[in-house]
């Protein structure tokens, strides 16, 4: 029973003495010990095993137990001593607390005494300062008042919590009365020095007024604002008289005189009164800003009265002079006064693109008339980065916005005349000539148009970023379409129906006949030039749209959309490429027709390439280098031309191949040789006739290989014997992978089989067709792997060697 109780006590003790790792670490640092009994991870079993490692050591168990009991008694004695030592701690703590309370009382007394002394000093200073302030105010000693008043106000702030004391409240009221009297007195002094009626006081400013301004800085801000308002009103009173609405100088043609007058007045102010007002008042800028507001109101009034007299040149003249003046203000002032004067608008959101946009626009127009190499520069000018914001932008010129309809109507008229001039110049000068710098280049009129657009956009955006910009954009859209129709599409050569052909006899005699080409070299250059111009217009129109969206107000951005105009230029590009393709295609048509009419059944031997192939290659070598050279700046569209021509020529060639019926074995070999020759030429088409050999695009090469390989497979099937029929049909399916019975029947016709033979062959063909996979759409389509281009090229070379041996 005793052992069980001791075991339970040990468990309880272990639960009570369970310490956190942080506490255990702190104990080990304060009371370091190497005794295993002091370790937090003490293990009784390990400890006993350490004391009695062997059975023989158990003989000393009594000695070990006695030592442990002795150690326990010592620990009990130590614990008892510590507990007894703590009995007096509470009493000692109470004594210390009483001492601390006395010290705190002394600290509070010292603090209150210091505060009382400081307050009495402040009160003495306040009372003396108020007396001195009242005396100096009566004597107008503003220089001393400026320094004293600020100190009195600062000292008075310390007595806000003592305002319940009558004497303190009385001193505060005396300070307020002195401030009120100072304000009234200073305003009266300025009114006397600068009366609202009559001429200005002669002579320079007095030191009294200069010191009065320093006092006004300390007084109610309304005093400072009233001084500024009265002075500026008096300083600009002459302006209102000189430029009254009924005066001749008030009209727009004399607007320069307004700005010249204010420049003189600002110089006069800085000379006479520059030192009278504190620098932080920015009086020069305030005078200029007030002048701008008066001018804007006066100009708006006179323009409403004489609206019928406003002409575009006069309006632009006034706008130019006004924006130049606003730019001058931006260089001279910071705009810091635009937000702290009642009635003055905040800094405008719309930026100023240039201090003098008209000069830059003129430079842009001159650049636009240069040669083709300068057109890129003109294009970049349209997209130059924004200049830093001008805080004075629109401060005067805003008054012109209601009259911008005159400007918009004028631009409509001017652009119409510009398009008509472009049409007349084109007719007078004629299309670009081959072999000249203009041949195939972008038309100069295109750069002129966009430089003019840029000029209009900059002018309009400096006046308004609202609805006038939308109206201008509508006009831009109108004349972009007109340029595309009248200058570009309207001058594309018309395809002629009269085409000189190649007769069979002339082809057989290998005579070169070039009259099959529909377009002359100059006409080809013109088409390329129109294509390049349309590409330039497409890219620049997109940039114009982005620039307009930057200029216009954010709420109107969605109304700027030139997608329709860009589509129009894309259509011009497509039509131009199609014309080039049709021209070369039509030039090859007589040769293909001659090919289909040749007696291929009676060909006795295989020779060099046939005359029709020579004719086709001749036309390709005539047209393609011209087109390539004139589309050097728009390489991607030359690639499109090559792809479209190939996609048109190869199916047409295969259709004419099916007309060459019947074909003998030798005839098929000759046609196969001709097909290989055409395939080689088509693969080299993008770089044909060029000294610089450039690899054709992979997309183009794939089209040529696929199309011409099909033509070669057709001829190989024709050359194959049709007996036995099963082998022939299987060979056809393998080579052509075409499950269409009509194509198979054309092959049979090429071989010259009779109708009865064709019927049995067709029936066998339908039987031998592989069954389409389940779930696939029904139809005569097959999916077989065709020989690779390398395999086909190897087969053609073998055929050529065979033909040469026979010859």
MOBELSUL-V538550 format. One record per backbone hydrogen bond with DSSP energy under -1.0 kcal/mol. CO is the residue of the C=O (numbers start at 1). NH is the residue of the N-H. Records with the same first field share a line. If there is no record, write none. Layout:
CO=NH, NH
This chain:
1=5
2=6
3=7
4=8
5=9
6=10
7=11
8=12
9=13
10=14
11=15
12=16
13=17
20=24
21=25
22=26
23=27
24=28
25=29
26=30
27=31
35=38
36=39
39=42
43=47
44=48
45=49
46=50
47=51
48=52
55=58
56=59
57=60
58=61
60=64
61=65
62=66
63=67
64=68
65=69
66=70
67=71
68=72
69=73
70=74
71=75
72=76
73=77
74=78
75=79
76=80
77=81
78=82
79=83
80=84
81=85
84=87
88=92
89=93
90=94
91=95
92=96
93=97
94=98
95=99
96=100
97=101
98=102
99=103
100=104
101=105
102=106
103=107
104=108
105=109
106=110
107=111
108=112
109=113
110=114
111=115
112=116
113=117
114=118
115=119
116=120
117=121
118=122
119=123
120=124
121=125
122=126
123=127
124=128
125=129
126=130
127=131
128=132
129=133
130=134
131=135
132=136
133=137
134=138
135=139
136=141
140=142
141=145
142=146
144=148
145=149
146=150
147=151
148=152
149=153
150=154
151=155
152=156
153=157
155=158
156=159
157=160
159=162
162=165
165=169
166=170
167=171
168=172
169=173
170=174
171=175
172=176
173=177
174=178
175=179
176=180
177=181
178=182
179=183
180=184
181=185
182=186
183=187
184=188
185=189
186=190
187=191
188=192
189=193
190=194
206=210
207=211
208=212
209=213
210=214
211=215
212=216
213=217
215=218, 219
220=223
221=225
222=226
223=227
224=228
225=229
226=230
227=231
228=232
229=233
230=234
231=235
232=236
236=240
237=241
238=242
239=243
241=244
244=247
247=250
248=251
251=254
252=255
254=257
255=259
256=260
257=261
258=262
259=263
260=264
261=265
262=266
263=267
264=268
265=269
266=270
267=271
268=272
269=273
273=276, 277
278=281
279=282
282=286
283=287
284=288
285=289
286=290
287=291
288=292
289=293
290=294
291=295
292=296
293=297
294=298
295=299
296=300
297=301
298=302
299=303
300=304
301=305
302=306
306=309
307=310
311=315
312=316
313=317
314=318
315=319
316=320
317=321
318=322
319=323
320=324
321=325
322=326
323=327
324=328
325=329
326=330
327=331
328=332
329=333
335=338
341=344
356=360
357=361
358=362
359=363
360=364
361=365
362=366
363=367
364=368
367=370
371=374
372=375
374=378
375=379
376=380
377=381
380=383
381=384
390=393
392=395
394=398
396=399
397=400
398=401
400=403
401=404
403=406
404=408
405=409
406=410
407=411
408=412
409=413
410=414
411=415
412=416
413=417
414=418
415=419
416=420
417=421
418=422
419=423
420=424
421=425
422=426
423=427
424=428
425=429
426=430
433=436
438=441
443=446
444=448
445=449
446=450
447=451
448=452
449=453
450=454
451=455
452=456
453=457
454=458
455=459
456=460
457=461
458=462
460=464
465=553
466=469, 470
467=471
468=472
469=473
470=474
471=475
472=476
473=477
474=478
475=479
476=480
477=481
478=482
479=483
480=484
481=485
482=486
483=487, 488
484=489
485=490
488=491
489=492
503=507
504=508
505=509
506=511
507=510
514=517
515=500
520=524
521=525
522=526
523=527
524=528
525=529
526=530
527=531
528=532
529=533
530=534
531=535
532=536
533=537
534=538
535=539
536=540
537=541
538=542
539=543
540=544
541=545
542=546
543=547
544=548
545=549
546=550
547=551
548=552
553=556
554=557
556=559
557=560
562=566
563=567
564=568
565=569
566=570
567=571
568=572
569=573
570=574
571=575
572=576
573=577
574=578
575=579
576=580
577=581
578=582
579=583
580=584
581=585
582=586
583=587
584=588
588=592
589=593
590=594
591=595
592=596
593=597
598=600
599=602
600=664
610=614
611=615
612=616
613=617
614=618
615=619
616=620
617=621
618=622
619=623
620=624
623=627
624=628
625=629
626=630
627=631
634=638
635=639
636=640
637=641
638=642
639=643
640=644
641=645
642=646
643=647
644=648
645=649
646=650
648=652
649=653
650=654
651=655
652=656
653=657
654=658
657=660
659=661
664=668
665=669
666=670
667=671
668=672
669=673
670=674
671=675
672=676
673=677
674=678
675=679
676=680
677=681
678=682
679=683
680=684
682=685
684=687
685=688
687=690
697=701
698=702
699=703
700=704
701=705
702=706
703=707
704=708
705=709
706=710
707=711
708=712
709=713
710=714
711=715
712=716
713=717
714=718
715=719
716=720
724=728
725=729
726=730
727=731
728=732
729=733
730=734
731=735
732=736
733=737
740=744
741=745
742=746
743=747
744=748
745=749
746=750
747=751
748=753
750=663
754=758
755=759
756=760
757=761
758=762
759=763
760=764
761=765
762=766
763=767
764=768
773=776
788=792
789=793
790=794
791=795
792=796
793=797
794=798
795=799
796=800
797=801
798=802
799=803
800=804
801=805
802=806
803=807
